[in-house]
Amino acid sequence: MKTSRKWRKTPDTTIFEYDCDSYPFYRGLELEGRLDEFRERMSRQR
């Protein structure tokens, strides 16, 4: 999924760079190697 946002630069505006991750919960599971386990558990609950 890709999203975007338009900003208008003005003299009194500062735009800071930040890490945009709309799904930090899933990213954490992926980094821990537990994302597949989570998906399997969720598919059994349906």
C-alpha positions as CSV (number, residue, x, y, z in Angstrom):
1,M,0.0,0.0,0.0
2,K,1.3,3.4,-0.9
3,T,0.0,6.7,0.5
4,S,1.2,10.3,0.0
5,R,0.6,13.7,1.5
6,K,1.2,17.1,0.0
7,W,2.9,19.8,2.0
8,R,3.1,23.5,1.4
9,K,6.3,25.1,2.4
10,T,6.0,28.4,4.2
11,P,8.7,30.5,5.9
12,D,7.5,29.5,9.4
13,T,7.1,25.7,8.6
14,T,9.6,23.0,9.4
15,I,9.0,19.5,8.0
16,F,10.8,16.8,9.8
17,E,11.7,13.4,8.3
18,Y,10.1,10.5,10.0
19,D,9.8,6.7,9.5
20,C,6.3,6.1,8.1
21,D,5.1,2.6,9.0
22,S,1.4,2.3,9.1
23,Y,1.6,-1.2,10.6
24,P,4.2,-1.2,13.3
25,F,2.6,-4.2,15.1
26,Y,3.1,-6.4,12.1
27,R,6.5,-5.1,11.4
28,G,7.6,-6.0,14.9
29,L,6.3,-9.6,14.4
30,E,8.1,-9.8,11.1
31,L,11.4,-8.7,12.6
32,E,11.0,-11.2,15.4
33,G,10.2,-14.0,12.9
34,R,6.7,-14.5,14.3
35,L,4.5,-13.1,11.5
36,D,3.7,-16.4,9.9
37,E,2.7,-17.8,13.3
38,F,0.4,-14.8,13.9
39,R,-1.2,-15.2,10.5
40,E,-1.8,-18.9,11.1
41,R,-3.4,-18.2,14.5
42,M,-5.7,-15.5,13.0
43,S,-6.8,-17.8,10.1
44,R,-7.9,-20.5,12.7
45,Q,-10.1,-17.9,14.5
46,R,-12.3,-17.2,11.5
